[in-house]
Amino acid sequence: MATPPSAAEIVARFEIRHGRFLDAKGRALCPLPDFARDPRELVALYRAMVLARSFDAKAIALQRTGRLGTYSSALGQEAVAVGIAGAMRAEDVLLPSFREHGAQLLRGVSLYELFLFWGGDERGSDFKGPREDFPICVPVGTHAPHAAGVALAFKLRHQARVAVCVIGDGATSKGDVAEAFNVAGVWRLPVVYVVNNNGWAISVPRDRQTAAETLAQKAIAAGFEGEQVDGNDVIAVREAMSRALEKARAGGGPSLIEAITYRLGDHTTADDASRYRTDSEVSARWAEDPIARLRSHLLAEGAWSKEEEERLLADSAAAIEEALERYLATPPQGPETMFDFTYEALPKDLLEQRAAALSAPGESRGPPATER
C-alpha cells in the first residue's frame, strides 16, 4: 500500500495477546492462576481429558467395525473442550461444534447419549443433564448466529448467563460467523466464541483459507476483544474462558478466544489425512500433546502417580464399556419419528408417507399423528 498523505492520522490500534502457562514439558512459565494451584482442580481437568480421549478411541474402533456412524475425532484437542467446560457455570449454555465431547461429558452429557448421537439416533441429543445445551452441530459455523440469539435472550431477560459457541478455524471464513460476530458486537451480547484452531479446515491448511495474521483479530472488526491461547495448555484455556465469561456476565459484551492446537487424527473417519499432510508433520506435533503436558506437571508436583493413572484408565474403560453395552442393546427408533418431530401438525402428504412407512412389514407403530 502506498504511503498515506502527511496529514493522515492513526485512528485505531489493536494487538492480539497469546496466553500460555505450561510449556510442552509441563513446566510452569509464569505464576499459575489460583485454580491451577489446587491439585484437585487440575486432577479433575486431567481426568476429563483422559475420559474424552478414551471415548474417542472407542468411537473410532466402533465406526471401523460398522457399529457407529461417521465420527469426528478430537485427538490432541482435548484441552480446548475441557478448558471451556471447566470454566462454565451450569446455567450457561454450550453450543458445540463436533469435537467438543470433552466439554459435553464434563457438563453432564452421558457417554450413552454420545454413542446414540454418533450412531445416528437423535435421542442422543435429548440430554438428561444440561437440558438447554445445544446438540452437536456438524454444519460448519451455522450455530454461531444461534449463539447470538441465545445470548440476546439472556440479555433481554436480565439473566447473568453466557452462551458459549465453539467453532473451527475454517468456520471463521463463513458468512454465518461474520454476521454473528457483527450482531454480538453491536448489541454487546453475553456470548463467548471459541475458535478451535487445529490448523486444518478438513484438507485446507489455515494459511490457505484466510490471510488474517490471527483468527482472534476477526473479533476486532466486529467491535469486541479477541485473544489467542495455547490450546494444548488446559490451564491457559480455562483461565481465558473464566475472564471472558465473567466479563460477559457483568455486561461487558462478547469475546473471542482463538485456541491454537493441532488435529492429530483425520478430520473424520471418512477422511484420510495422509493425502494432504506428512507423517513427519503429525509426529512432531505429538510433542505438544495436552494430556501428556498436564500429566507431566501433576507428576512433578507430586499430585499424580502411576497407580492413579492405571486406575483412571481402568475406570474410564469400564464406564465406556457399560455405556456401549447399553447403546448396542437400545432398539432403533421407528420410522414414524422422522415425521413426528418435524411439524406440530403434519401436512396431508406427510401423513400419507408416515402411514406408508408404518405399513411396511416389521415396522413399529406409533400413535397417530395430528393432521394440520
Short mmCIF file of the C-alpha atoms (twelve columns), coordinates in Angstrom:
data_MODEL
# 
_entry.id   MODEL 
# 
loop_
_atom_site.group_PDB 
_atom_site.id 
_atom_site.type_symbol 
_atom_site.label_atom_id 
_atom_site.label_alt_id 
_atom_site.label_comp_id 
_atom_site.label_asym_id 
_atom_site.label_seq_id 
_atom_site.Cartn_x 
_atom_site.Cartn_y 
_atom_site.Cartn_z 
_atom_site.pdbx_PDB_model_num 
ATOM 1   C CA . MET A 1   0.000   0.000   0.000  1 
ATOM 2   C CA . ALA A 2   1.240   3.483   -0.826 1 
ATOM 3   C CA . THR A 3   2.368   5.792   1.973  1 
ATOM 4   C CA . PRO A 4   -0.592  7.910   3.175  1 
ATOM 5   C CA . PRO A 5   -0.557  11.701  2.921  1 
ATOM 6   C CA . SER A 6   1.296   13.510  5.691  1 
ATOM 7   C CA . ALA A 7   -1.995  14.820  7.108  1 
ATOM 8   C CA . ALA A 8   -3.285  11.290  7.742  1 
ATOM 9   C CA . GLU A 9   -3.808  10.277  11.359 1 
ATOM 10  C CA . ILE A 10  -3.785  6.862   13.015 1 
ATOM 11  C CA . VAL A 11  -7.352  6.407   14.253 1 
ATOM 12  C CA . ALA A 12  -7.154  2.920   15.734 1 
ATOM 13  C CA . ARG A 13  -4.645  0.393   17.009 1 
ATOM 14  C CA . PHE A 14  -5.016  -3.150  18.267 1 
ATOM 15  C CA . GLU A 15  -2.901  -6.035  19.446 1 
ATOM 16  C CA . ILE A 16  -3.503  -9.730  19.983 1 
ATOM 17  C CA . ARG A 17  -2.007  -11.427 23.023 1 
ATOM 18  C CA . HIS A 18  -1.138  -15.111 23.262 1 
ATOM 19  C CA . GLY A 19  -1.643  -16.773 26.659 1 
ATOM 20  C CA . ARG A 20  0.266   -19.775 27.966 1 
ATOM 21  C CA . PHE A 21  1.128   -21.136 31.411 1 
ATOM 22  C CA . LEU A 22  2.756   -24.534 30.812 1 
ATOM 23  C CA . ASP A 23  5.392   -25.394 28.230 1 
ATOM 24  C CA . ALA A 24  5.286   -28.634 26.267 1 
ATOM 25  C CA . LYS A 25  7.073   -30.431 29.118 1 
ATOM 26  C CA . GLY A 26  4.518   -29.316 31.684 1 
ATOM 27  C CA . ARG A 27  6.796   -26.738 33.321 1 
ATOM 28  C CA . ALA A 28  5.254   -23.510 34.566 1 
ATOM 29  C CA . LEU A 29  6.364   -20.477 32.575 1 
ATOM 30  C CA . CYS A 30  4.871   -17.947 34.999 1 
ATOM 31  C CA . PRO A 31  2.797   -17.901 38.195 1 
ATOM 32  C CA . LEU A 32  -0.296  -20.060 37.773 1 
ATOM 33  C CA . PRO A 33  -3.836  -18.739 38.283 1 
ATOM 34  C CA . ASP A 34  -5.455  -19.516 41.621 1 
ATOM 35  C CA . PHE A 35  -7.482  -22.528 40.456 1 
ATOM 36  C CA . ALA A 36  -4.362  -24.168 38.996 1 
ATOM 37  C CA . ARG A 37  -2.646  -24.058 42.356 1 
ATOM 38  C CA . ASP A 38  -5.206  -26.504 43.696 1 
ATOM 39  C CA . PRO A 39  -4.155  -30.047 42.700 1 
ATOM 40  C CA . ARG A 40  -7.778  -31.231 42.932 1 
ATOM 41  C CA . GLU A 41  -8.825  -28.761 40.246 1 
ATOM 42  C CA . LEU A 42  -6.059  -29.857 37.881 1 
ATOM 43  C CA . VAL A 43  -6.683  -33.549 38.530 1 
ATOM 44  C CA . ALA A 44  -10.355 -33.051 37.654 1 
ATOM 45  C CA . LEU A 45  -9.365  -31.436 34.346 1 
ATOM 46  C CA . TYR A 46  -6.883  -34.230 33.688 1 
ATOM 47  C CA . ARG A 47  -9.476  -36.936 34.361 1 
ATOM 48  C CA . ALA A 48  -11.902 -35.233 31.979 1 
ATOM 49  C CA . MET A 49  -9.316  -35.132 29.195 1 
ATOM 50  C CA . VAL A 50  -8.386  -38.783 29.641 1 
ATOM 51  C CA . LEU A 51  -12.041 -39.851 29.560 1 
ATOM 52  C CA . ALA A 52  -12.578 -37.818 26.396 1 
ATOM 53  C CA . ARG A 53  -9.603  -39.457 24.691 1 
ATOM 54  C CA . SER A 54  -10.683 -42.929 25.805 1 
ATOM 55  C CA . PHE A 55  -14.163 -42.331 24.388 1 
ATOM 56  C CA . ASP A 56  -12.560 -41.061 21.189 1 
ATOM 57  C CA . ALA A 57  -10.558 -44.255 20.699 1 
ATOM 58  C CA . LYS A 58  -13.589 -46.462 21.342 1 
ATOM 59  C CA . ALA A 59  -15.782 -44.459 18.966 1 
ATOM 60  C CA . ILE A 60  -13.269 -44.797 16.133 1 
ATOM 61  C CA . ALA A 61  -12.988 -48.553 16.736 1 
ATOM 62  C CA . LEU A 62  -16.782 -48.873 16.656 1 
ATOM 63  C CA . GLN A 63  -17.030 -46.932 13.410 1 
ATOM 64  C CA . ARG A 64  -14.386 -49.122 11.805 1 
ATOM 65  C CA . THR A 65  -16.413 -52.210 12.732 1 
ATOM 66  C CA . GLY A 66  -19.727 -50.800 11.487 1 
ATOM 67  C CA . ARG A 67  -21.329 -50.157 14.873 1 
ATOM 68  C CA . LEU A 68  -21.155 -46.361 14.784 1 
ATOM 69  C CA . GLY A 69  -21.612 -43.751 12.072 1 
ATOM 70  C CA . THR A 70  -19.061 -41.310 10.717 1 
ATOM 71  C CA . TYR A 71  -17.231 -39.834 13.692 1 
ATOM 72  C CA . SER A 72  -15.101 -36.723 14.286 1 
ATOM 73  C CA . SER A 73  -12.043 -37.347 16.420 1 
ATOM 74  C CA . ALA A 74  -10.769 -34.767 18.907 1 
ATOM 75  C CA . LEU A 75  -7.388  -36.444 19.376 1 
ATOM 76  C CA . GLY A 76  -4.899  -33.825 20.563 1 
ATOM 77  C CA . GLN A 77  -7.565  -31.187 21.135 1 
ATOM 78  C CA . GLU A 78  -8.924  -32.324 24.498 1 
ATOM 79  C CA . ALA A 79  -7.605  -29.302 26.412 1 
ATOM 80  C CA . VAL A 80  -9.747  -26.913 24.388 1 
ATOM 81  C CA . ALA A 81  -13.049 -28.628 25.173 1 
ATOM 82  C CA . VAL A 82  -12.240 -29.433 28.796 1 
ATOM 83  C CA . GLY A 83  -10.840 -25.971 29.479 1 
ATOM 84  C CA . ILE A 84  -14.024 -24.412 28.113 1 
ATOM 85  C CA . ALA A 85  -16.387 -26.527 30.206 1 
ATOM 86  C CA . GLY A 86  -14.196 -26.265 33.273 1 
ATOM 87  C CA . ALA A 87  -14.797 -22.511 33.360 1 
ATOM 88  C CA . MET A 88  -18.538 -22.536 32.604 1 
ATOM 89  C CA . ARG A 89  -21.376 -22.462 35.101 1 
ATOM 90  C CA . ALA A 90  -24.198 -24.983 34.930 1 
ATOM 91  C CA . GLU A 91  -26.666 -22.264 33.896 1 
ATOM 92  C CA . ASP A 92  -24.571 -21.195 30.903 1 
ATOM 93  C CA . VAL A 93  -25.373 -22.709 27.513 1 
ATOM 94  C CA . LEU A 94  -22.870 -24.586 25.341 1 
ATOM 95  C CA . LEU A 95  -23.274 -24.563 21.560 1 
ATOM 96  C CA . PRO A 96  -20.687 -27.117 20.421 1 
ATOM 97  C CA . SER A 97  -19.335 -27.884 17.015 1 
ATOM 98  C CA . PHE A 98  -18.456 -31.564 16.502 1 
ATOM 99  C CA . ARG A 99  -15.252 -32.151 18.513 1 
ATOM 100 C CA . GLU A 100 -16.395 -30.975 21.914 1 
ATOM 101 C CA . HIS A 101 -17.360 -34.258 23.554 1 
ATOM 102 C CA . GLY A 102 -14.833 -33.483 26.301 1 
ATOM 103 C CA . ALA A 103 -16.843 -30.376 27.183 1 
ATOM 104 C CA . GLN A 104 -20.146 -32.195 26.867 1 
ATOM 105 C CA . LEU A 105 -19.077 -35.005 29.172 1 
ATOM 106 C CA . LEU A 106 -17.801 -32.552 31.780 1 
ATOM 107 C CA . ARG A 107 -21.123 -30.688 31.625 1 
ATOM 108 C CA . GLY A 108 -23.158 -33.829 32.222 1 
ATOM 109 C CA . VAL A 109 -23.912 -35.327 28.810 1 
ATOM 110 C CA . SER A 110 -23.583 -39.086 29.217 1 
ATOM 111 C CA . LEU A 111 -21.357 -41.488 27.313 1 
ATOM 112 C CA . TYR A 112 -24.506 -43.367 26.348 1 
ATOM 113 C CA . GLU A 113 -26.039 -40.235 24.803 1 
ATOM 114 C CA . LEU A 114 -22.898 -39.564 22.794 1 
ATOM 115 C CA . PHE A 115 -22.887 -43.132 21.478 1 
ATOM 116 C CA . LEU A 116 -26.546 -42.729 20.489 1 
ATOM 117 C CA . PHE A 117 -25.900 -39.498 18.614 1 
ATOM 118 C CA . TRP A 118 -22.907 -40.762 16.651 1 
ATOM 119 C CA . GLY A 119 -24.847 -43.966 15.987 1 
ATOM 120 C CA . GLY A 120 -27.485 -41.920 14.160 1 
ATOM 121 C CA . ASP A 121 -30.083 -41.849 16.927 1 
ATOM 122 C CA . GLU A 122 -31.365 -38.346 17.666 1 
ATOM 123 C CA . ARG A 123 -32.336 -39.373 21.193 1 
ATOM 124 C CA . GLY A 124 -28.657 -38.824 21.882 1 
ATOM 125 C CA . SER A 125 -29.318 -35.073 21.681 1 
ATOM 126 C CA . ASP A 126 -32.039 -35.209 24.347 1 
ATOM 127 C CA . PHE A 127 -29.596 -34.630 27.180 1 
ATOM 128 C CA . LYS A 128 -30.720 -35.659 30.638 1 
ATOM 129 C CA . GLY A 129 -28.073 -33.392 32.151 1 
ATOM 130 C CA . PRO A 130 -27.550 -29.941 30.577 1 
ATOM 131 C CA . ARG A 131 -31.089 -29.622 29.195 1 
ATOM 132 C CA . GLU A 132 -30.530 -26.287 27.468 1 
ATOM 133 C CA . ASP A 133 -27.158 -27.060 25.887 1 
ATOM 134 C CA . PHE A 134 -27.428 -27.293 22.125 1 
ATOM 135 C CA . PRO A 135 -26.875 -30.521 20.192 1 
ATOM 136 C CA . ILE A 136 -23.727 -31.266 18.236 1 
ATOM 137 C CA . CYS A 137 -23.542 -29.037 15.139 1 
ATOM 138 C CA . VAL A 138 -21.980 -30.735 12.112 1 
ATOM 139 C CA . PRO A 139 -22.704 -27.959 9.547  1 
ATOM 140 C CA . VAL A 140 -19.788 -25.524 9.666  1 
ATOM 141 C CA . GLY A 141 -20.482 -22.316 11.572 1 
ATOM 142 C CA . THR A 142 -24.265 -22.363 11.292 1 
ATOM 143 C CA . HIS A 143 -24.665 -22.355 15.073 1 
ATOM 144 C CA . ALA A 144 -22.767 -19.072 15.513 1 
ATOM 145 C CA . PRO A 145 -25.916 -16.967 14.875 1 
ATOM 146 C CA . HIS A 146 -27.846 -19.304 17.184 1 
ATOM 147 C CA . ALA A 147 -25.379 -18.442 19.946 1 
ATOM 148 C CA . ALA A 148 -26.036 -14.745 19.380 1 
ATOM 149 C CA . GLY A 149 -29.756 -15.463 19.664 1 
ATOM 150 C CA . VAL A 150 -29.315 -17.361 22.929 1 
ATOM 151 C CA . ALA A 151 -27.205 -14.511 24.302 1 
ATOM 152 C CA . LEU A 152 -29.808 -11.971 23.228 1 
ATOM 153 C CA . ALA A 153 -32.448 -13.917 25.155 1 
ATOM 154 C CA . PHE A 154 -30.243 -13.829 28.260 1 
ATOM 155 C CA . LYS A 155 -29.783 -10.091 27.882 1 
ATOM 156 C CA . LEU A 156 -33.473 -9.378  27.384 1 
ATOM 157 C CA . ARG A 157 -34.318 -11.489 30.444 1 
ATOM 158 C CA . HIS A 158 -31.625 -9.770  32.531 1 
ATOM 159 C CA . GLN A 159 -30.087 -13.148 33.312 1 
ATOM 160 C CA . ALA A 160 -26.434 -13.465 34.347 1 
ATOM 161 C CA . ARG A 161 -25.853 -16.295 31.888 1 
ATOM 162 C CA . VAL A 162 -23.500 -16.704 28.933 1 
ATOM 163 C CA . ALA A 163 -23.733 -18.515 25.608 1 
ATOM 164 C CA . VAL A 164 -20.507 -20.310 24.634 1 
ATOM 165 C CA . CYS A 165 -20.091 -21.208 20.980 1 
ATOM 166 C CA . VAL A 166 -17.215 -23.352 19.683 1 
ATOM 167 C CA . ILE A 167 -16.253 -23.175 16.010 1 
ATOM 168 C CA . GLY A 168 -13.312 -24.366 13.946 1 
ATOM 169 C CA . ASP A 169 -10.740 -22.245 12.150 1 
ATOM 170 C CA . GLY A 170 -12.453 -22.843 8.811  1 
ATOM 171 C CA . ALA A 171 -15.751 -21.548 10.185 1 
ATOM 172 C CA . THR A 172 -14.245 -18.080 10.644 1 
ATOM 173 C CA . SER A 173 -14.317 -17.734 6.848  1 
ATOM 174 C CA . LYS A 174 -18.077 -18.295 6.758  1 
ATOM 175 C CA . GLY A 175 -20.633 -15.531 6.366  1 
ATOM 176 C CA . ASP A 176 -22.739 -17.009 9.180  1 
ATOM 177 C CA . VAL A 177 -19.882 -16.410 11.607 1 
ATOM 178 C CA . ALA A 178 -19.108 -12.881 10.416 1 
ATOM 179 C CA . GLU A 179 -22.757 -11.918 10.791 1 
ATOM 180 C CA . ALA A 180 -22.936 -13.478 14.254 1 
ATOM 181 C CA . PHE A 181 -19.810 -11.604 15.364 1 
ATOM 182 C CA . ASN A 182 -21.234 -8.365  13.994 1 
ATOM 183 C CA . VAL A 183 -24.545 -8.559  15.837 1 
ATOM 184 C CA . ALA A 184 -22.842 -9.763  19.034 1 
ATOM 185 C CA . GLY A 185 -20.610 -6.708  18.971 1 
ATOM 186 C CA . VAL A 186 -23.330 -4.197  18.106 1 
ATOM 187 C CA . TRP A 187 -25.682 -5.462  20.821 1 
ATOM 188 C CA . ARG A 188 -22.899 -6.256  23.341 1 
ATOM 189 C CA . LEU A 189 -24.246 -9.736  23.848 1 
ATOM 190 C CA . PRO A 190 -23.139 -12.102 26.645 1 
ATOM 191 C CA . VAL A 191 -21.507 -14.633 24.340 1 
ATOM 192 C CA . VAL A 192 -18.035 -16.156 24.123 1 
ATOM 193 C CA . TYR A 193 -16.900 -17.506 20.775 1 
ATOM 194 C CA . VAL A 194 -14.063 -20.031 20.907 1 
ATOM 195 C CA . VAL A 195 -12.177 -20.858 17.722 1 
ATOM 196 C CA . ASN A 196 -10.709 -24.349 17.943 1 
ATOM 197 C CA . ASN A 197 -7.833  -23.637 15.564 1 
ATOM 198 C CA . ASN A 198 -6.460  -27.098 14.805 1 
ATOM 199 C CA . GLY A 199 -4.663  -25.968 11.669 1 
ATOM 200 C CA . TRP A 200 -6.903  -27.632 9.124  1 
ATOM 201 C CA . ALA A 201 -10.316 -26.900 7.627  1 
ATOM 202 C CA . ILE A 202 -10.698 -30.523 6.515  1 
ATOM 203 C CA . SER A 203 -7.859  -30.657 3.946  1 
ATOM 204 C CA . VAL A 204 -7.327  -26.897 3.642  1 
ATOM 205 C CA . PRO A 205 -4.492  -25.547 5.803  1 
ATOM 206 C CA . ARG A 206 -5.011  -22.443 7.885  1 
ATOM 207 C CA . ASP A 207 -2.877  -20.210 5.655  1 
ATOM 208 C CA . ARG A 208 -4.901  -21.063 2.546  1 
ATOM 209 C CA . GLN A 209 -8.349  -20.290 3.932  1 
ATOM 210 C CA . THR A 210 -7.664  -16.851 5.432  1 
ATOM 211 C CA . ALA A 211 -4.944  -14.223 5.078  1 
ATOM 212 C CA . ALA A 212 -5.561  -12.812 8.574  1 
ATOM 213 C CA . GLU A 213 -2.446  -12.857 10.729 1 
ATOM 214 C CA . THR A 214 -4.526  -14.292 13.567 1 
ATOM 215 C CA . LEU A 215 -8.105  -15.511 13.775 1 
ATOM 216 C CA . ALA A 216 -8.555  -13.703 17.088 1 
ATOM 217 C CA . GLN A 217 -8.322  -10.347 15.320 1 
ATOM 218 C CA . LYS A 218 -11.535 -11.080 13.442 1 
ATOM 219 C CA . ALA A 219 -13.296 -10.000 16.614 1 
ATOM 220 C CA . ILE A 220 -11.719 -6.539  16.333 1 
ATOM 221 C CA . ALA A 221 -13.624 -5.786  13.140 1 
ATOM 222 C CA . ALA A 222 -16.849 -6.650  14.994 1 
ATOM 223 C CA . GLY A 223 -16.022 -4.324  17.858 1 
ATOM 224 C CA . PHE A 224 -15.016 -6.668  20.654 1 
ATOM 225 C CA . GLU A 225 -11.917 -8.264  22.146 1 
ATOM 226 C CA . GLY A 226 -10.062 -11.225 20.730 1 
ATOM 227 C CA . GLU A 227 -7.112  -13.147 22.109 1 
ATOM 228 C CA . GLN A 228 -5.090  -16.284 21.485 1 
ATOM 229 C CA . VAL A 229 -4.250  -19.044 23.922 1 
ATOM 230 C CA . ASP A 230 -2.167  -22.184 23.711 1 
ATOM 231 C CA . GLY A 231 -4.960  -24.667 23.088 1 
ATOM 232 C CA . ASN A 232 -2.793  -27.541 24.313 1 
ATOM 233 C CA . ASP A 233 -2.493  -25.903 27.726 1 
ATOM 234 C CA . VAL A 234 -5.741  -26.596 29.577 1 
ATOM 235 C CA . ILE A 235 -4.815  -24.056 32.248 1 
ATOM 236 C CA . ALA A 236 -4.495  -21.303 29.643 1 
ATOM 237 C CA . VAL A 237 -7.810  -22.217 28.028 1 
ATOM 238 C CA . ARG A 238 -9.695  -22.299 31.326 1 
ATOM 239 C CA . GLU A 239 -8.137  -19.050 32.572 1 
ATOM 240 C CA . ALA A 240 -9.006  -17.146 29.381 1 
ATOM 241 C CA . MET A 241 -12.518 -18.599 29.410 1 
ATOM 242 C CA . SER A 242 -13.033 -17.581 33.038 1 
ATOM 243 C CA . ARG A 243 -12.126 -13.966 32.250 1 
ATOM 244 C CA . ALA A 244 -14.330 -13.867 29.153 1 
ATOM 245 C CA . LEU A 245 -17.282 -15.437 30.961 1 
ATOM 246 C CA . GLU A 246 -17.106 -13.045 33.884 1 
ATOM 247 C CA . LYS A 247 -16.823 -10.084 31.539 1 
ATOM 248 C CA . ALA A 248 -19.918 -11.217 29.623 1 
ATOM 249 C CA . ARG A 249 -21.823 -11.932 32.844 1 
ATOM 250 C CA . ALA A 250 -21.079 -8.414  34.094 1 
ATOM 251 C CA . GLY A 251 -22.442 -6.785  30.933 1 
ATOM 252 C CA . GLY A 252 -19.096 -6.280  29.216 1 
ATOM 253 C CA . GLY A 253 -20.153 -7.910  25.972 1 
ATOM 254 C CA . PRO A 254 -18.687 -10.681 23.809 1 
ATOM 255 C CA . SER A 255 -15.191 -12.094 23.486 1 
ATOM 256 C CA . LEU A 256 -13.360 -14.307 21.014 1 
ATOM 257 C CA . ILE A 257 -10.744 -16.825 22.120 1 
ATOM 258 C CA . GLU A 258 -8.586  -18.480 19.482 1 
ATOM 259 C CA . ALA A 259 -7.193  -21.732 20.900 1 
ATOM 260 C CA . ILE A 260 -4.129  -22.852 18.960 1 
ATOM 261 C CA . THR A 261 -3.963  -26.634 18.827 1 
ATOM 262 C CA . TYR A 262 -3.463  -29.394 16.249 1 
ATOM 263 C CA . ARG A 263 -5.634  -32.163 14.857 1 
ATOM 264 C CA . LEU A 264 -3.595  -35.323 15.397 1 
ATOM 265 C CA . GLY A 265 -6.168  -37.553 13.709 1 
ATOM 266 C CA . ASP A 266 -8.168  -37.488 10.497 1 
ATOM 267 C CA . HIS A 267 -10.857 -34.845 10.028 1 
ATOM 268 C CA . THR A 268 -13.445 -37.603 10.428 1 
ATOM 269 C CA . THR A 269 -13.482 -41.361 9.980  1 
ATOM 270 C CA . ALA A 270 -14.437 -40.645 6.349  1 
ATOM 271 C CA . ASP A 271 -11.152 -38.778 5.809  1 
ATOM 272 C CA . ASP A 272 -7.583  -39.861 5.115  1 
ATOM 273 C CA . ALA A 273 -5.345  -37.010 6.273  1 
ATOM 274 C CA . SER A 274 -2.235  -38.668 4.825  1 
ATOM 275 C CA . ARG A 275 -3.372  -37.391 1.424  1 
ATOM 276 C CA . TYR A 276 -2.661  -33.787 2.363  1 
ATOM 277 C CA . ARG A 277 -0.113  -33.771 5.200  1 
ATOM 278 C CA . THR A 278 3.027   -35.731 6.012  1 
ATOM 279 C CA . ASP A 279 3.598   -38.233 8.800  1 
ATOM 280 C CA . SER A 280 6.605   -36.201 9.969  1 
ATOM 281 C CA . GLU A 281 4.436   -33.116 10.443 1 
ATOM 282 C CA . VAL A 282 1.962   -35.017 12.601 1 
ATOM 283 C CA . SER A 283 4.670   -36.836 14.562 1 
ATOM 284 C CA . ALA A 284 6.311   -33.555 15.521 1 
ATOM 285 C CA . ARG A 285 3.021   -32.278 16.940 1 
ATOM 286 C CA . TRP A 286 2.749   -35.168 19.393 1 
ATOM 287 C CA . ALA A 287 5.350   -33.347 21.472 1 
ATOM 288 C CA . GLU A 288 2.617   -30.802 22.282 1 
ATOM 289 C CA . ASP A 289 0.096   -33.425 23.490 1 
ATOM 290 C CA . PRO A 290 -2.122  -31.650 26.051 1 
ATOM 291 C CA . ILE A 291 -2.693  -34.747 28.178 1 
ATOM 292 C CA . ALA A 292 0.993   -35.618 28.458 1 
ATOM 293 C CA . ARG A 293 1.721   -31.965 29.260 1 
ATOM 294 C CA . LEU A 294 -0.653  -31.801 32.221 1 
ATOM 295 C CA . ARG A 295 0.330   -35.281 33.420 1 
ATOM 296 C CA . SER A 296 3.997   -34.203 33.495 1 
ATOM 297 C CA . HIS A 297 3.061   -31.149 35.521 1 
ATOM 298 C CA . LEU A 298 0.999   -33.177 38.007 1 
ATOM 299 C CA . LEU A 299 3.751   -35.770 38.420 1 
ATOM 300 C CA . ALA A 300 6.337   -33.062 39.012 1 
ATOM 301 C CA . GLU A 301 4.093   -31.503 41.670 1 
ATOM 302 C CA . GLY A 302 3.517   -34.851 43.390 1 
ATOM 303 C CA . ALA A 303 -0.192  -34.645 42.640 1 
ATOM 304 C CA . TRP A 304 -0.382  -37.793 40.474 1 
ATOM 305 C CA . SER A 305 1.064   -41.280 40.447 1 
ATOM 306 C CA . LYS A 306 1.427   -44.314 38.216 1 
ATOM 307 C CA . GLU A 307 -1.138  -46.172 40.316 1 
ATOM 308 C CA . GLU A 308 -3.673  -43.369 39.948 1 
ATOM 309 C CA . GLU A 309 -3.062  -43.329 36.208 1 
ATOM 310 C CA . GLU A 310 -3.750  -47.043 35.946 1 
ATOM 311 C CA . ARG A 311 -6.955  -46.716 37.986 1 
ATOM 312 C CA . LEU A 312 -8.126  -43.802 35.848 1 
ATOM 313 C CA . LEU A 313 -7.601  -45.712 32.613 1 
ATOM 314 C CA . ALA A 314 -9.391  -48.765 34.039 1 
ATOM 315 C CA . ASP A 315 -12.298 -46.707 35.359 1 
ATOM 316 C CA . SER A 316 -12.658 -44.848 32.065 1 
ATOM 317 C CA . ALA A 317 -12.640 -48.085 30.094 1 
ATOM 318 C CA . ALA A 318 -15.248 -49.628 32.401 1 
ATOM 319 C CA . ALA A 319 -17.576 -46.626 32.134 1 
ATOM 320 C CA . ILE A 320 -17.263 -46.611 28.354 1 
ATOM 321 C CA . GLU A 321 -17.948 -50.334 28.089 1 
ATOM 322 C CA . GLU A 322 -21.031 -50.023 30.279 1 
ATOM 323 C CA . ALA A 323 -22.380 -47.192 28.106 1 
ATOM 324 C CA . LEU A 324 -21.502 -49.137 24.961 1 
ATOM 325 C CA . GLU A 325 -23.416 -52.219 26.068 1 
ATOM 326 C CA . ARG A 326 -26.463 -50.091 26.767 1 
ATOM 327 C CA . TYR A 327 -26.126 -48.365 23.378 1 
ATOM 328 C CA . LEU A 328 -25.833 -51.643 21.481 1 
ATOM 329 C CA . ALA A 329 -28.868 -53.021 23.326 1 
ATOM 330 C CA . THR A 330 -31.055 -49.981 22.534 1 
ATOM 331 C CA . PRO A 331 -33.640 -50.768 19.826 1 
ATOM 332 C CA . PRO A 332 -33.621 -48.251 16.968 1 
ATOM 333 C CA . GLN A 333 -36.381 -45.681 16.719 1 
ATOM 334 C CA . GLY A 334 -39.290 -46.446 14.430 1 
ATOM 335 C CA . PRO A 335 -39.576 -44.730 11.042 1 
ATOM 336 C CA . GLU A 336 -42.507 -42.641 12.275 1 
ATOM 337 C CA . THR A 337 -40.123 -40.492 14.322 1 
ATOM 338 C CA . MET A 338 -38.782 -38.790 11.204 1 
ATOM 339 C CA . PHE A 339 -42.285 -37.357 10.783 1 
ATOM 340 C CA . ASP A 340 -43.450 -36.904 14.361 1 
ATOM 341 C CA . PHE A 341 -40.874 -34.345 15.424 1 
ATOM 342 C CA . THR A 342 -40.870 -32.137 12.330 1 
ATOM 343 C CA . TYR A 343 -44.247 -30.359 12.470 1 
ATOM 344 C CA . GLU A 344 -46.703 -29.604 15.247 1 
ATOM 345 C CA . ALA A 345 -49.370 -30.911 12.861 1 
ATOM 346 C CA . LEU A 346 -48.335 -32.913 9.808  1 
ATOM 347 C CA . PRO A 347 -49.421 -31.796 6.315  1 
ATOM 348 C CA . LYS A 348 -51.631 -34.279 4.487  1 
ATOM 349 C CA . ASP A 349 -48.878 -35.536 2.153  1 
ATOM 350 C CA . LEU A 350 -46.570 -36.347 5.061  1 
ATOM 351 C CA . LEU A 351 -49.385 -38.069 6.930  1 
ATOM 352 C CA . GLU A 352 -49.722 -40.350 3.916  1 
ATOM 353 C CA . GLN A 353 -45.980 -41.004 3.830  1 
ATOM 354 C CA . ARG A 354 -45.982 -41.746 7.557  1 
ATOM 355 C CA . ALA A 355 -48.769 -44.255 7.119  1 
ATOM 356 C CA . ALA A 356 -46.914 -45.898 4.245  1 
ATOM 357 C CA . ALA A 357 -43.743 -46.168 6.329  1 
ATOM 358 C CA . LEU A 358 -45.636 -47.796 9.175  1 
ATOM 359 C CA . SER A 359 -47.382 -50.241 6.876  1 
ATOM 360 C CA . ALA A 360 -44.061 -51.776 5.836  1 
ATOM 361 C CA . PRO A 361 -43.576 -55.300 7.288  1 
ATOM 362 C CA . GLY A 362 -41.840 -55.366 10.637 1 
ATOM 363 C CA . GLU A 363 -42.081 -51.649 11.325 1 
ATOM 364 C CA . SER A 364 -43.194 -50.269 14.674 1 
ATOM 365 C CA . ARG A 365 -46.480 -48.481 15.026 1 
ATOM 366 C CA . GLY A 366 -46.550 -45.238 16.964 1 
ATOM 367 C CA . PRO A 367 -49.579 -43.203 17.961 1 
ATOM 368 C CA . PRO A 368 -51.398 -41.468 15.127 1 
ATOM 369 C CA . ALA A 369 -50.064 -38.061 14.157 1 
ATOM 370 C CA . THR A 370 -52.229 -34.956 14.167 1 
ATOM 371 C CA . GLU A 371 -53.237 -33.605 10.761 1 
ATOM 372 C CA . ARG A 372 -52.907 -29.946 10.023 1 
# 
